[in-house]
Amino acid sequence: MVVMDTARYIWMDGRIVDFEDATVHVLTHALHYGTGVFEGIRAYEAVGGTAGFRLTDHMRRLARSAKSYRMDLGYSVDEMVEAAKEVVRANEFSSAYIRPIVFLGLGALGLDPRNAKVQVAIITWQWGAYLGEEGILNGIRVKVSSWRRFSHDAFPNAKATGTYINSILAKREAVTDGYDEALMLNSEGSISEGSGENLFVIRDGVIYTPPLSAGCLDGITRNSVMTLLRDDGYEVVEKVIHRSDLYYCDELFMTGTAAEVTPVREVDNRTVGSGRPGPVTRRAQEIYADAYTGKLDEYTDWLDYI
Ligand code: PPE
């Protein structure tokens, strides 16, 4: 999946180090308890040069995630943005996936980690189509997982490393059963999100997505796509979505930094719409790509040039 040897340099605790030197100790608190927060950002070749798409917004979310877990990031959002740029430049990437991570290191084990040192790293690598080239072109097959999404009142709405074991259970079940991706219900039984993506449903020309209270991540791609589609004249509604809504809809797609806009062609062995990516999905893919490549003047604020 991730071709780690393409990145020669990693930013770690304030400086660029060689790939081989970006290591941690086995007593790292986050290894034992999942006490980390992270981000995923893509940088693209855009009009005017390589640019991180909503890089600053991602670093803001990282700072919020850290705060919610009482971790002192130790760098400002601007410093984190600069560090991300620095590591992409050091690796001479013209496009890249960027992974900042903030985690508790050495100094304490046990559940009161006040003495554990906060460590910060920014890794970058080349990451192709998250759900496969074929998936982004023609759509993926998903199944509703038997694993529920962790409840929104059990964890802050943050991107924390530890919570991903819930997504991994769902993803592995889906892949083992022959599907591309898992969709998770929340504890109330309504649709929350995919293992690593938000979800959009289209019916009779209206676009629906679950509200944050359904327990989904406050996705930056979700937010971008909602804005772009609304500005394009579509009605986009945040609404509780049930499993059967997926069976009766015209189109379905998933969004995420890694997944971008990925069409869904089948849910629980039922064909979605015509079985081919529909017009709204195609339009969402098109305007999202135009936005991240800097082709739309209205959204150039979303680009942080590297
Ligand atoms: N929900 C989850 C659970 C999630 O992990 C992601 C991103 C999203 C929604 C979409 O969020 P955003 O990227 O802000 O639009 N998943 C990241 C990591 C995936 C991974 O496998 O690692 C990503 O897309 O970078």
Boltz pocket constraint, residues with backbone or C-beta under 6 A from the ligand:
constraints:
  - pocket:
      binder: B
      contacts: [[A, 39], [A, 40], [A, 41], [A, 167], [A, 193], [A, 194], [A, 195], [A, 196], [A, 197], [A, 198], [A, 216], [A, 217], [A, 218], [A, 219], [A, 220], [A, 221], [A, 222], [A, 255], [A, 256], [A, 257], [A, 258], [A, 259]]
      max_distance: 6.0
